[in-house]
Amino acid sequence: MDLLKLENQVCFPLYALSRMMTAVYQPLLDELNLTYPQYLVMMVLWEHRELSVKDIGAKLLLDSGTLTPLLKRMQEKQLLKRTRSAGDERVVLVTLTQTGLDLKTKAAHIPNAFRCHIPLGDHELLAFKDTLTKLLTKTETTINNN
């Protein structure tokens, strides 16, 4: 097998699918004035209300160099606020504002609207998600151990 042929790559279909999925999300997120990475941050904060920048980065697999400018733009939109922890000034806590909390109601339709674009049955989609999650976890572990 020629390992340098595009059709033999695992990474290419993942890359192409990721771009397609983001393109499907974009018109839905435009209604909320969010980018896809901002939407991911909002989902994490809707679930936890307050997290450190480090914890958000760990959940989203983003480093602080990527995350900090993203959070700054979101703070400028008044979706969240960043404050230093009283217990440890090195820790920056991120908390949703009322505007950020209210956005959750406006975003409630997005998962179902997105789902309409996925040509898989519910069982197939769950199995695919499980496979991707396993691949992500094992790859992350391998990378972190090297």
N, C-alpha and C positions, 0 to 999 in steps of 0.2 A: 504494500500500500504506500502510495506517495503521500508522506505526511505534510507536504507543503501545498497540497491541493486544497482549495477553499472548501470543497464539498466534504472533505475528510476532517474538518475542524469542528470541535464541540463549541468553541467560543463564538464562532460566527452566528449560528442560529440564536444563541443566547443574546448576543449583542443586538442582532436585527430585531428579535422579538421585544427586547427591552425598549428599543427606539419606537417600535410600533405601539406598544402599550402606553408609553409616555405621550405619543401623539393622540391616542384615543382620550387620554385624561385631559389634555390641554384645553379643549373647548369647555369642558366641564369646570375646570379650575379657573379659566378666564372669568367666568361668572362671579367667582369669589375673589378675583384679583390675587391669586396665589400661583406660584410655580409648583411643579411637582415636589421638589425637595421641601418647600415651605409647607405643602400639604402633609408630607410625612412628619414634619416637626409638629404640626397642629394635631395630627392623630395621636402622637405620643403624649402631647400635653393634655389633650382632651381626656385621655385615659388616666394620667397621673397628676394633673393640675400643676405640680411644681416638681422640677428636676434640676439637677446641676447640669451645666454644659457637658461635663464629662459623661454623665449618665445618658444624656440625649445622644451624644456621639457614639457611645457604646451600643445603644439600641439601634441606631441607624447606620452603624459602621462608617462613621464620618469622623475625620480628625478635626481638632479645634481650629486649624487654619482654614478649613472649608466651612465649618459650622459658625464660627464667630461672625463673619460678614453676613451670612444668611440671617442669623438672629438679629443682627443690628438693623438690617432692612425691615425685618418683621416688627421690631420695636418702633421703627419710624412709622410704620403703618398702624401703630398702637394695638397690635394683636397680643403682644406680650411685653413683659418688663424683665430686665436683667438687674439683679442686685447682688452685692457681695454678701456672703454668709457672715453673720455676726460671730459665729464660732470659729471661722477660718477665712480670712480675707482672700486667700488664694482660690476659694471656691466661689464660682458665679452661679447663682440660682436663677432659673428661668420660670416665670409664673405667667399664666394667662391673665389678660385684662378682661374686663366685661365684654369688650368688642370681640376678643378672641373666643370667649365662651359662647357668645351669641352666634358666631360663625358656624358653630357645630350644627345648629338647626338648619342653616342654609346649605350645609354640606351633606345632610342626611341622605339625599337622593343619589349621590355620586356612586356608591358601590353598586347599586342596582342598574344605574345608567351605564356604568362601565361593563357590568356583567353581560349586558345585551350584545356586546361586541365580541364576546368570547365564544367561539364555535365548539364548545365542549359541553357535555352533560355535567351535572353536578358532581357525580362520582368521579368522572374523568378529571375534572378540574381540581377536586380535592387531592386525588392521587398525584396529579402533576405538581401541585403546590407542595405536597409532602416530599416528593422527589427533589424539587428545587431546594427546599429547606434543608434536606439531608446533604445535598451537594454543597450548599453554602456553608453549613456547619463544618463538614469534614474538610472542605477547602480552607476555611478560616483557621481551623485547628492545625492543619498541615503548614500553612504559611506562618502562623505564630510560633510553631515549634522549630522552624528553620532559621 
